[in-house]
Amino acid sequence: MNIYDKAHDLAKAMKDSPEVQEIMAAVKLIDADPQSKEMLDNFRTRQNELQQRMMSGDMPSPEEMEQMEKQFEVLSLNLNIRRLFEAEQRLSVIIQDVNKIIADSLQHLYGHSE
């Protein structure tokens, strides 16, 4: 068994998954609506800026976090954007589950038995 072949199989399975297909469909609909695309792009830019700040140790203020939450709620009123957010969340759960499965399979290396 080649572990890299398995990783490529997993990557293909994820690419072909309903969750990824749903993300692609939602993005296509958002891209077709310039207003939705601009709103989402602005949100993602701001989100990335805050994440970069947090990674460098500069925690955003509660007001900034509240503002992002409100912006997220407003964006979620847009059905296509909400569809995207929900599909991204489902894919995120799958990725977390796969990471846990891999990590759990290696616990015995560090003295933890299952």
The first five atom37 places (N, CA, C, CB, O) and aatype in JSON, in Angstrom:
{
  "aatype": [12, 2, 9, 18, 3, 11, 0, 8, 3, 10, 0, 11, 0, 12, 11, 3, 15, 14, 6, 19, 5, 6, 9, 12, 0, 0, 19, 11, 10, 9, 3, 0, 3, 14, 5, 15, 11, 6, 12, 10, 3, 2, 13, 1, 16, 1, 5, 2, 6, 10, 5, 5, 1, 12, 12, 15, 7, 3, 12, 14, 15, 14, 6, 6, 12, 6, 5, 12, 6, 11, 5, 13, 6, 19, 10, 15, 10, 2, 10, 2, 9, 1, 1, 10, 13, 6, 0, 6, 5, 1, 10, 15, 19, 9, 9, 5, 3, 19, 2, 11, 9, 9, 0, 3, 15, 10, 5, 8, 10, 18, 7, 8, 15, 6],
  "atom_mask": [
    [1, 1, 1, 1, 1],
    [1, 1, 1, 1, 1],
    [1, 1, 1, 1, 1],
    [1, 1, 1, 1, 1],
    [1, 1, 1, 1, 1],
    [1, 1, 1, 1, 1],
    [1, 1, 1, 1, 1],
    [1, 1, 1, 1, 1],
    [1, 1, 1, 1, 1],
    [1, 1, 1, 1, 1],
    [1, 1, 1, 1, 1],
    [1, 1, 1, 1, 1],
    [1, 1, 1, 1, 1],
    [1, 1, 1, 1, 1],
    [1, 1, 1, 1, 1],
    [1, 1, 1, 1, 1],
    [1, 1, 1, 1, 1],
    [1, 1, 1, 1, 1],
    [1, 1, 1, 1, 1],
    [1, 1, 1, 1, 1],
    [1, 1, 1, 1, 1],
    [1, 1, 1, 1, 1],
    [1, 1, 1, 1, 1],
    [1, 1, 1, 1, 1],
    [1, 1, 1, 1, 1],
    [1, 1, 1, 1, 1],
    [1, 1, 1, 1, 1],
    [1, 1, 1, 1, 1],
    [1, 1, 1, 1, 1],
    [1, 1, 1, 1, 1],
    [1, 1, 1, 1, 1],
    [1, 1, 1, 1, 1],
    [1, 1, 1, 1, 1],
    [1, 1, 1, 1, 1],
    [1, 1, 1, 1, 1],
    [1, 1, 1, 1, 1],
    [1, 1, 1, 1, 1],
    [1, 1, 1, 1, 1],
    [1, 1, 1, 1, 1],
    [1, 1, 1, 1, 1],
    [1, 1, 1, 1, 1],
    [1, 1, 1, 1, 1],
    [1, 1, 1, 1, 1],
    [1, 1, 1, 1, 1],
    [1, 1, 1, 1, 1],
    [1, 1, 1, 1, 1],
    [1, 1, 1, 1, 1],
    [1, 1, 1, 1, 1],
    [1, 1, 1, 1, 1],
    [1, 1, 1, 1, 1],
    [1, 1, 1, 1, 1],
    [1, 1, 1, 1, 1],
    [1, 1, 1, 1, 1],
    [1, 1, 1, 1, 1],
    [1, 1, 1, 1, 1],
    [1, 1, 1, 1, 1],
    [1, 1, 1, 0, 1],
    [1, 1, 1, 1, 1],
    [1, 1, 1, 1, 1],
    [1, 1, 1, 1, 1],
    [1, 1, 1, 1, 1],
    [1, 1, 1, 1, 1],
    [1, 1, 1, 1, 1],
    [1, 1, 1, 1, 1],
    [1, 1, 1, 1, 1],
    [1, 1, 1, 1, 1],
    [1, 1, 1, 1, 1],
    [1, 1, 1, 1, 1],
    [1, 1, 1, 1, 1],
    [1, 1, 1, 1, 1],
    [1, 1, 1, 1, 1],
    [1, 1, 1, 1, 1],
    [1, 1, 1, 1, 1],
    [1, 1, 1, 1, 1],
    [1, 1, 1, 1, 1],
    [1, 1, 1, 1, 1],
    [1, 1, 1, 1, 1],
    [1, 1, 1, 1, 1],
    [1, 1, 1, 1, 1],
    [1, 1, 1, 1, 1],
    [1, 1, 1, 1, 1],
    [1, 1, 1, 1, 1],
    [1, 1, 1, 1, 1],
    [1, 1, 1, 1, 1],
    [1, 1, 1, 1, 1],
    [1, 1, 1, 1, 1],
    [1, 1, 1, 1, 1],
    [1, 1, 1, 1, 1],
    [1, 1, 1, 1, 1],
    [1, 1, 1, 1, 1],
    [1, 1, 1, 1, 1],
    [1, 1, 1, 1, 1],
    [1, 1, 1, 1, 1],
    [1, 1, 1, 1, 1],
    [1, 1, 1, 1, 1],
    [1, 1, 1, 1, 1],
    [1, 1, 1, 1, 1],
    [1, 1, 1, 1, 1],
    [1, 1, 1, 1, 1],
    [1, 1, 1, 1, 1],
    [1, 1, 1, 1, 1],
    [1, 1, 1, 1, 1],
    [1, 1, 1, 1, 1],
    [1, 1, 1, 1, 1],
    [1, 1, 1, 1, 1],
    [1, 1, 1, 1, 1],
    [1, 1, 1, 1, 1],
    [1, 1, 1, 1, 1],
    [1, 1, 1, 1, 1],
    [1, 1, 1, 1, 1],
    [1, 1, 1, 0, 1],
    [1, 1, 1, 1, 1],
    [1, 1, 1, 1, 1],
    [1, 1, 1, 1, 1]
  ],
  "atom_positions": [
    [[0.85, -1.18, 0.0], [0.0, 0.0, 0.0], [0.89, 1.25, 0.0], [-0.96, 0.0, 1.23], [1.75, 1.41, 0.86]],
    [[0.67, 2.1, -0.96], [1.4, 3.36, -1.03], [0.55, 4.46, -0.4], [1.76, 3.71, -2.51], [-0.56, 4.74, -0.85]],
    [[1.06, 5.06, 0.64], [0.29, 6.05, 1.39], [-0.05, 7.27, 0.53], [1.07, 6.49, 2.63], [-1.1, 7.89, 0.71]],
    [[0.82, 7.6, -0.4], [0.57, 8.74, -1.28], [-0.57, 8.44, -2.26], [1.84, 9.12, -2.05], [-1.37, 9.32, -2.59]],
    [[-0.64, 7.21, -2.72], [-1.75, 6.82, -3.58], [-3.07, 6.94, -2.83], [-1.57, 5.37, -4.1], [-4.07, 7.42, -3.37]],
    [[-3.07, 6.51, -1.56], [-4.27, 6.63, -0.73], [-4.64, 8.1, -0.53], [-4.06, 5.95, 0.63], [-5.82, 8.46, -0.56]],
    [[-3.63, 8.95, -0.33], [-3.89, 10.38, -0.15], [-4.51, 10.97, -1.42], [-2.59, 11.14, 0.21], [-5.42, 11.79, -1.35]],
    [[-4.01, 10.54, -2.58], [-4.58, 11.03, -3.85], [-6.01, 10.5, -4.03], [-3.7, 10.6, -5.04], [-6.87, 11.21, -4.55]],
    [[-6.25, 9.26, -3.61], [-7.61, 8.71, -3.67], [-8.55, 9.54, -2.78], [-7.62, 7.22, -3.22], [-9.67, 9.86, -3.17]],
    [[-8.07, 9.87, -1.58], [-8.87, 10.68, -0.67], [-9.14, 12.06, -1.27], [-8.17, 10.83, 0.7], [-10.26, 12.57, -1.21]],
    [[-8.12, 12.66, -1.86], [-8.28, 13.98, -2.48], [-9.32, 13.93, -3.6], [-6.93, 14.49, -3.03], [-10.15, 14.84, -3.72]],
    [[-9.28, 12.88, -4.41], [-10.27, 12.75, -5.49], [-11.67, 12.55, -4.92], [-9.91, 11.57, -6.42], [-12.63, 13.14, -5.4]],
    [[-11.78, 11.72, -3.88], [-13.09, 11.48, -3.26], [-13.65, 12.78, -2.69], [-12.98, 10.42, -2.15], [-14.85, 13.04, -2.8]],
    [[-12.79, 13.59, -2.08], [-13.26, 14.87, -1.55], [-13.68, 15.8, -2.67], [-12.17, 15.53, -0.69], [-14.71, 16.47, -2.58]],
    [[-12.89, 15.85, -3.73], [-13.2, 16.72, -4.87], [-14.54, 16.35, -5.49], [-12.1, 16.64, -5.93], [-15.29, 17.21, -5.94]],
    [[-14.84, 15.05, -5.51], [-16.08, 14.56, -6.1], [-17.24, 14.53, -5.11], [-15.87, 13.18, -6.67], [-18.35, 14.16, -5.48]],
    [[-17.0, 14.91, -3.86], [-18.03, 14.81, -2.83], [-19.17, 15.8, -3.07], [-17.41, 15.06, -1.46], [-18.99, 16.83, -3.71]],
    [[-20.35, 15.46, -2.56], [-21.49, 16.37, -2.68], [-21.2, 17.74, -2.05], [-22.73, 15.76, -2.03], [-21.69, 18.76, -2.53]],
    [[-20.42, 17.75, -0.99], [-20.12, 19.02, -0.31], [-19.32, 19.95, -1.21], [-19.35, 18.76, 1.01], [-19.61, 21.14, -1.3]],
    [[-18.31, 19.41, -1.87], [-17.49, 20.24, -2.77], [-18.32, 20.65, -3.99], [-16.21, 19.47, -3.22], [-18.22, 21.78, -4.46]],
    [[-19.12, 19.74, -4.5], [-19.98, 20.08, -5.63], [-20.96, 21.19, -5.26], [-20.75, 18.83, -6.1], [-21.25, 22.07, -6.08]],
    [[-21.46, 21.15, -4.04], [-22.38, 22.19, -3.56], [-21.66, 23.54, -3.44], [-23.0, 21.79, -2.19], [-22.23, 24.57, -3.8]],
    [[-20.43, 23.53, -2.95], [-19.65, 24.76, -2.86], [-19.45, 25.35, -4.26], [-18.28, 24.5, -2.18], [-19.63, 26.55, -4.46]],
    [[-19.08, 24.5, -5.2], [-18.85, 24.98, -6.57], [-20.12, 25.56, -7.18], [-18.33, 23.85, -7.44], [-20.07, 26.58, -7.86]],
    [[-21.24, 24.92, -6.93], [-22.52, 25.42, -7.46], [-22.88, 26.76, -6.83], [-23.65, 24.39, -7.2], [-23.32, 27.68, -7.52]],
    [[-22.67, 26.88, -5.52], [-22.99, 28.14, -4.84], [-22.07, 29.26, -5.32], [-22.86, 27.97, -3.32], [-22.53, 30.38, -5.53]],
    [[-20.79, 28.97, -5.48], [-19.85, 29.99, -5.96], [-20.24, 30.46, -7.36], [-18.4, 29.42, -5.97], [-20.15, 31.65, -7.67]],
    [[-20.67, 29.53, -8.19], [-21.09, 29.9, -9.55], [-22.28, 30.88, -9.51], [-21.47, 28.64, -10.36], [-22.32, 31.85, -10.26]],
    [[-23.23, 30.6, -8.63], [-24.38, 31.5, -8.5], [-23.98, 32.87, -7.95], [-25.45, 30.86, -7.6], [-24.47, 33.9, -8.39]],
    [[-23.08, 32.86, -6.98], [-22.62, 34.12, -6.39], [-21.84, 34.93, -7.42], [-21.74, 33.86, -5.14], [-22.01, 36.15, -7.52]],
    [[-20.99, 34.26, -8.19], [-20.2, 34.95, -9.21], [-21.08, 35.59, -10.28], [-19.22, 33.98, -9.87], [-20.7, 36.58, -10.9]],
    [[-22.26, 35.03, -10.48], [-23.19, 35.57, -11.47], [-23.93, 36.8, -10.97], [-24.19, 34.5, -11.87], [-24.6, 37.49, -11.74]],
    [[-23.81, 37.09, -9.68], [-24.48, 38.25, -9.07], [-23.41, 39.2, -8.52], [-25.47, 37.8, -7.93], [-22.89, 38.97, -7.43]],
    [[-23.08, 40.25, -9.27], [-21.98, 41.13, -8.86], [-22.11, 41.7, -7.45], [-21.87, 42.27, -9.84], [-21.11, 41.85, -6.75]],
    [[-23.31, 42.01, -7.02], [-23.51, 42.56, -5.68], [-23.17, 41.51, -4.61], [-24.96, 43.06, -5.51], [-22.49, 41.81, -3.63]],
    [[-23.67, 40.3, -4.81], [-23.36, 39.22, -3.86], [-21.87, 38.93, -3.83], [-24.14, 37.95, -4.22], [-21.29, 38.74, -2.76]],
    [[-21.25, 38.9, -5.0], [-19.83, 38.6, -5.09], [-19.02, 39.68, -4.36], [-19.38, 38.5, -6.56], [-18.08, 39.36, -3.63]],
    [[-19.36, 40.92, -4.55], [-18.65, 42.0, -3.89], [-18.81, 41.93, -2.37], [-19.14, 43.36, -4.42], [-17.84, 42.1, -1.63]],
    [[-20.03, 41.68, -1.92], [-20.27, 41.57, -0.48], [-19.44, 40.42, 0.12], [-21.78, 41.35, -0.19], [-18.82, 40.58, 1.17]],
    [[-19.46, 39.28, -0.54], [-18.72, 38.12, -0.04], [-17.21, 38.38, -0.09], [-19.07, 36.87, -0.86], [-16.49, 38.04, 0.86]],
    [[-16.73, 38.97, -1.17], [-15.3, 39.28, -1.29], [-14.85, 40.23, -0.18], [-14.99, 39.89, -2.67], [-13.79, 40.03, 0.41]],
    [[-15.65, 41.25, 0.09], [-15.32, 42.19, 1.16], [-15.27, 41.49, 2.52], [-16.34, 43.35, 1.19], [-14.38, 41.74, 3.33]],
    [[-16.23, 40.62, 2.76], [-16.27, 39.87, 4.01], [-15.03, 38.97, 4.14], [-17.55, 39.02, 4.1], [-14.38, 38.95, 5.19]],
    [[-14.71, 38.24, 3.08], [-13.56, 37.33, 3.12], [-12.25, 38.11, 3.33], [-13.48, 36.51, 1.8], [-11.36, 37.66, 4.06]],
    [[-12.14, 39.27, 2.69], [-10.94, 40.09, 2.86], [-10.81, 40.51, 4.32], [-10.98, 41.33, 1.95], [-9.73, 40.39, 4.91]],
    [[-11.88, 41.0, 4.88], [-11.86, 41.44, 6.29], [-11.59, 40.25, 7.22], [-13.21, 42.12, 6.67], [-10.84, 40.37, 8.19]],
    [[-12.2, 39.12, 6.93], [-12.0, 37.91, 7.72], [-10.52, 37.5, 7.69], [-12.9, 36.77, 7.19], [-9.95, 37.17, 8.73]],
    [[-9.92, 37.51, 6.52], [-8.51, 37.15, 6.39], [-7.61, 38.14, 7.14], [-8.11, 37.1, 4.92], [-6.63, 37.73, 7.76]],
    [[-7.94, 39.41, 7.07], [-7.16, 40.42, 7.8], [-7.2, 40.14, 9.3], [-7.7, 41.83, 7.5], [-6.16, 40.19, 9.96]],
    [[-8.38, 39.85, 9.82], [-8.5, 39.56, 11.25], [-7.75, 38.29, 11.63], [-9.97, 39.44, 11.65], [-7.12, 38.24, 12.68]],
    [[-7.82, 37.28, 10.79], [-7.1, 36.04, 11.07], [-5.59, 36.27, 11.08], [-7.47, 34.95, 10.04], [-4.87, 35.73, 11.92]],
    [[-5.11, 37.07, 10.15], [-3.68, 37.38, 10.11], [-3.25, 38.13, 11.37], [-3.34, 38.23, 8.86], [-2.2, 37.84, 11.95]],
    [[-4.07, 39.06, 11.79], [-3.78, 39.8, 13.02], [-3.73, 38.86, 14.21], [-4.82, 40.9, 13.25], [-2.83, 38.96, 15.04]],
    [[-4.69, 37.95, 14.3], [-4.74, 37.02, 15.42], [-3.52, 36.1, 15.43], [-6.03, 36.19, 15.38], [-2.98, 35.79, 16.49]],
    [[-3.09, 35.67, 14.24], [-1.92, 34.8, 14.17], [-0.65, 35.53, 14.59], [-1.76, 34.25, 12.75], [0.31, 34.9, 15.05]],
    [[-0.64, 36.85, 14.45], [0.53, 37.61, 14.87], [0.39, 38.09, 16.32], [0.75, 38.81, 13.94], [1.24, 38.82, 16.83]],
    [[-0.69, 37.66, 16.99], [-0.86, 37.98, 18.4], [-1.67, 39.24, 18.67], [0.0, 0.0, 0.0], [-1.86, 39.61, 19.83]],
    [[-2.15, 39.89, 17.63], [-2.95, 41.11, 17.79], [-4.43, 40.73, 17.77], [-2.63, 42.15, 16.65], [-5.04, 40.6, 16.71]],
    [[-4.98, 40.56, 18.96], [-6.37, 40.12, 19.05], [-7.33, 41.27, 18.73], [-6.66, 39.56, 20.45], [-7.17, 42.38, 19.25]],
    [[-8.32, 41.01, 17.87], [-9.3, 42.05, 17.55], [-10.14, 42.38, 18.78], [-10.21, 41.6, 16.39], [-10.32, 41.57, 19.68]],
    [[-10.64, 43.59, 18.78], [-11.48, 44.02, 19.89], [-12.83, 43.31, 19.83], [-11.67, 45.56, 19.86], [-13.23, 42.81, 18.77]],
    [[-13.52, 43.26, 20.96], [-14.87, 42.67, 20.95], [-15.79, 43.38, 19.94], [-15.49, 42.75, 22.35], [-16.67, 42.75, 19.35]],
    [[-15.59, 44.67, 19.76], [-16.41, 45.42, 18.81], [-16.15, 44.93, 17.38], [-16.11, 46.94, 18.92], [-17.09, 44.79, 16.59]],
    [[-14.88, 44.69, 17.06], [-14.56, 44.2, 15.72], [-15.16, 42.81, 15.49], [-13.03, 44.15, 15.51], [-15.68, 42.52, 14.42]],
    [[-15.08, 41.97, 16.51], [-15.63, 40.63, 16.38], [-17.15, 40.69, 16.24], [-15.25, 39.77, 17.6], [-17.74, 39.94, 15.46]],
    [[-17.77, 41.57, 16.98], [-19.23, 41.74, 16.88], [-19.61, 42.25, 15.5], [-19.75, 42.71, 17.98], [-20.6, 41.81, 14.92]],
    [[-18.81, 43.17, 14.96], [-19.08, 43.71, 13.63], [-18.99, 42.59, 12.58], [-18.08, 44.85, 13.29], [-19.81, 42.53, 11.67]],
    [[-17.99, 41.7, 12.71], [-17.86, 40.59, 11.77], [-19.05, 39.64, 11.89], [-16.54, 39.83, 12.02], [-19.56, 39.15, 10.88]],
    [[-19.48, 39.39, 13.11], [-20.63, 38.52, 13.32], [-21.89, 39.11, 12.68], [-20.86, 38.28, 14.83], [-22.67, 38.4, 12.05]],
    [[-22.07, 40.41, 12.83], [-23.23, 41.07, 12.22], [-23.15, 41.01, 10.7], [-23.33, 42.54, 12.69], [-24.15, 40.78, 10.03]],
    [[-21.94, 41.22, 10.17], [-21.77, 41.15, 8.72], [-22.07, 39.73, 8.22], [-20.33, 41.58, 8.32], [-22.68, 39.55, 7.17]],
    [[-21.63, 38.73, 8.98], [-21.91, 37.34, 8.64], [-23.42, 37.1, 8.61], [-21.23, 36.38, 9.63], [-23.94, 36.45, 7.7]],
    [[-24.12, 37.62, 9.61], [-25.58, 37.44, 9.68], [-26.27, 38.1, 8.49], [-26.13, 38.02, 10.99], [-27.21, 37.53, 7.93]],
    [[-25.81, 39.29, 8.11], [-26.4, 39.98, 6.96], [-26.14, 39.17, 5.68], [-25.81, 41.41, 6.82], [-27.04, 38.98, 4.87]],
    [[-24.9, 38.71, 5.52], [-24.58, 37.91, 4.34], [-25.41, 36.63, 4.29], [-23.09, 37.56, 4.32], [-25.79, 36.18, 3.21]],
    [[-25.68, 36.06, 5.44], [-26.44, 34.81, 5.5], [-27.89, 34.98, 5.06], [-26.39, 34.24, 6.9], [-28.58, 34.0, 4.8]],
    [[-28.35, 36.21, 4.99], [-29.7, 36.46, 4.49], [-29.77, 36.23, 2.98], [-30.14, 37.89, 4.82], [-30.84, 35.95, 2.43]],
    [[-28.63, 36.35, 2.32], [-28.53, 36.06, 0.89], [-28.53, 34.53, 0.73], [-27.23, 36.72, 0.24], [-27.63, 33.86, 1.25]],
    [[-29.52, 33.99, 0.04], [-29.68, 32.54, -0.03], [-28.48, 31.83, -0.64], [-30.91, 32.21, -0.82], [-28.1, 30.75, -0.18]],
    [[-27.89, 32.42, -1.67], [-26.74, 31.78, -2.31], [-25.51, 31.8, -1.4], [-26.42, 32.46, -3.63], [-24.75, 30.84, -1.36]],
    [[-25.32, 32.9, -0.69], [-24.18, 32.99, 0.23], [-24.4, 32.05, 1.41], [-23.99, 34.44, 0.73], [-23.47, 31.38, 1.86]],
    [[-25.63, 32.0, 1.91], [-25.93, 31.06, 3.0], [-25.68, 29.63, 2.54], [-27.39, 31.23, 3.49], [-25.14, 28.82, 3.28]],
    [[-26.09, 29.32, 1.32], [-25.85, 27.99, 0.75], [-24.35, 27.68, 0.74], [-26.44, 27.9, -0.69], [-23.94, 26.57, 1.08]],
    [[-23.54, 28.66, 0.35], [-22.09, 28.49, 0.35], [-21.56, 28.27, 1.75], [-21.41, 29.71, -0.28], [-20.79, 27.33, 1.99]],
    [[-21.96, 29.11, 2.7], [-21.49, 28.99, 4.08], [-21.84, 27.61, 4.66], [-22.1, 30.1, 4.95], [-21.02, 26.99, 5.34]],
    [[-23.05, 27.15, 4.39], [-23.48, 25.85, 4.93], [-22.68, 24.71, 4.3], [-24.99, 25.65, 4.67], [-22.31, 23.76, 5.0]],
    [[-22.43, 24.79, 3.0], [-21.64, 23.75, 2.34], [-20.19, 23.78, 2.82], [-21.69, 23.93, 0.81], [-19.58, 22.73, 3.0]],
    [[-19.65, 24.96, 3.03], [-18.29, 25.07, 3.56], [-18.21, 24.48, 4.96], [-17.84, 26.54, 3.58], [-17.22, 23.84, 5.32]],
    [[-19.24, 24.69, 5.75], [-19.26, 24.14, 7.11], [-19.29, 22.61, 7.07], [-20.47, 24.67, 7.89], [-18.6, 21.95, 7.84]],
    [[-20.1, 22.05, 6.17], [-20.16, 20.59, 6.05], [-18.81, 20.02, 5.61], [-21.27, 20.18, 5.05], [-18.38, 18.98, 6.1]],
    [[-18.14, 20.7, 4.67], [-16.83, 20.25, 4.23], [-15.81, 20.37, 5.36], [-16.36, 21.06, 3.0], [-14.95, 19.51, 5.52]],
    [[-15.9, 21.42, 6.13], [-15.0, 21.61, 7.26], [-15.13, 20.46, 8.27], [-15.28, 22.95, 7.95], [-14.14, 19.99, 8.81]],
    [[-16.35, 20.02, 8.51], [-16.58, 18.9, 9.42], [-15.92, 17.63, 8.87], [-18.11, 18.66, 9.63], [-15.29, 16.88, 9.62]],
    [[-16.05, 17.4, 7.59], [-15.42, 16.22, 6.98], [-13.9, 16.29, 7.15], [-15.79, 16.13, 5.47], [-13.28, 15.3, 7.52]],
    [[-13.31, 17.45, 6.88], [-11.86, 17.6, 7.01], [-11.43, 17.37, 8.45], [-11.42, 19.0, 6.53], [-10.42, 16.71, 8.7]],
    [[-12.17, 17.91, 9.4], [-11.85, 17.7, 10.82], [-11.96, 16.21, 11.17], [-12.79, 18.52, 11.71], [-11.11, 15.69, 11.9]],
    [[-12.99, 15.55, 10.67], [-13.16, 14.13, 10.95], [-12.0, 13.31, 10.38], [-14.5, 13.63, 10.37], [-11.49, 12.41, 11.05]],
    [[-11.59, 13.62, 9.15], [-10.48, 12.9, 8.53], [-9.19, 13.14, 9.33], [-10.29, 13.34, 7.06], [-8.43, 12.21, 9.57]],
    [[-8.96, 14.38, 9.72], [-7.77, 14.68, 10.54], [-7.79, 13.9, 11.85], [-7.69, 16.18, 10.83], [-6.76, 13.39, 12.29]],
    [[-8.95, 13.8, 12.46], [-9.07, 13.06, 13.73], [-8.81, 11.58, 13.51], [-10.47, 13.26, 14.35], [-8.13, 10.94, 14.32]],
    [[-9.33, 11.03, 12.44], [-9.11, 9.62, 12.14], [-7.6, 9.35, 11.98], [-9.87, 9.21, 10.85], [-7.09, 8.37, 12.52]],
    [[-6.92, 10.21, 11.26], [-5.48, 10.04, 11.05], [-4.73, 10.19, 12.37], [-4.95, 11.05, 10.01], [-3.89, 9.37, 12.72]],
    [[-5.04, 11.25, 13.11], [-4.36, 11.48, 14.4], [-4.61, 10.33, 15.37], [-4.83, 12.8, 15.03], [-3.69, 9.89, 16.05]],
    [[-5.85, 9.86, 15.43], [-6.19, 8.76, 16.34], [-5.42, 7.49, 15.97], [-7.7, 8.49, 16.31], [-5.06, 6.71, 16.85]],
    [[-5.18, 7.29, 14.69], [-4.48, 6.07, 14.26], [-3.01, 6.08, 14.68], [-4.58, 5.91, 12.75], [-2.35, 5.04, 14.65]],
    [[-2.5, 7.24, 15.06], [-1.09, 7.36, 15.45], [-0.89, 7.56, 16.95], [-0.46, 8.52, 14.71], [0.24, 7.71, 17.4]],
    [[-1.96, 7.55, 17.71], [-1.87, 7.78, 19.16], [-0.95, 6.77, 19.84], [-3.25, 7.71, 19.78], [-0.26, 7.11, 20.8]],
    [[-0.94, 5.54, 19.36], [-0.12, 4.51, 19.99], [1.38, 4.85, 19.96], [-0.35, 3.17, 19.3], [2.15, 4.33, 20.76]],
    [[1.77, 5.72, 19.04], [3.18, 6.11, 18.94], [3.64, 6.92, 20.15], [3.43, 6.91, 17.67], [4.83, 6.98, 20.46]],
    [[2.69, 7.52, 20.81], [3.03, 8.43, 21.92], [2.55, 7.9, 23.27], [2.42, 9.8, 21.67], [2.37, 8.67, 24.22]],
    [[2.33, 6.59, 23.35], [1.98, 5.98, 24.61], [0.51, 6.02, 24.97], [0.0, 0.0, 0.0], [0.14, 5.64, 26.08]],
    [[-0.32, 6.47, 24.06], [-1.76, 6.48, 24.3], [-2.37, 5.28, 23.61], [-2.43, 7.81, 23.8], [-2.21, 5.11, 22.4]],
    [[-3.04, 4.46, 24.35], [-3.67, 3.29, 23.72], [-5.15, 3.56, 23.54], [-3.45, 2.01, 24.58], [-5.76, 4.35, 24.26]],
    [[-5.7, 2.88, 22.57], [-7.14, 3.04, 22.29], [-7.89, 1.84, 22.76], [-7.4, 3.27, 20.8], [-9.11, 1.78, 22.62]]
  ]
}
